Amino acid sequence: MSHLSDDRPVTINEAADFFSLTPGAMRVQRHRNVAPGNLGVKVGAKVLYSPDTIRDWFKAQEQAQAVNVD
């Protein structure tokens, strides 16, 4: 997703696209307080996701799985 290379917050649709999820799945995860859906911040009527937060969470998942593989 090219938008993650920017510093601007991304929409739920863009975040869902990055994770290969539907926006609906992201909403359900947010409602259940499960990542990555709950990584967003409510701004008015929208939920926006910080590219840094998305990248940091994804990196942490990679590292956690690498530790479990060894």
HELIX and SHEET records of a PDB file:
HELIX    1   1 SER A    2  SER A    5  5                                   4    
HELIX    2   2 ILE A   12  PHE A   18  1                                   7    
HELIX    3   3 PRO A   23  HIS A   31  1                                   9    
HELIX    4   4 GLY A   37  LEU A   39  5                                   3    
HELIX    5   5 PRO A   51  VAL A   69  1                                  19    
SHEET    1   A 3 VAL A  10  THR A  11  0                                        
SHEET    2   A 3 LYS A  46  TYR A  49 -1                                        
SHEET    3   A 3 VAL A  41  VAL A  43 -1                                        
END                                                                             
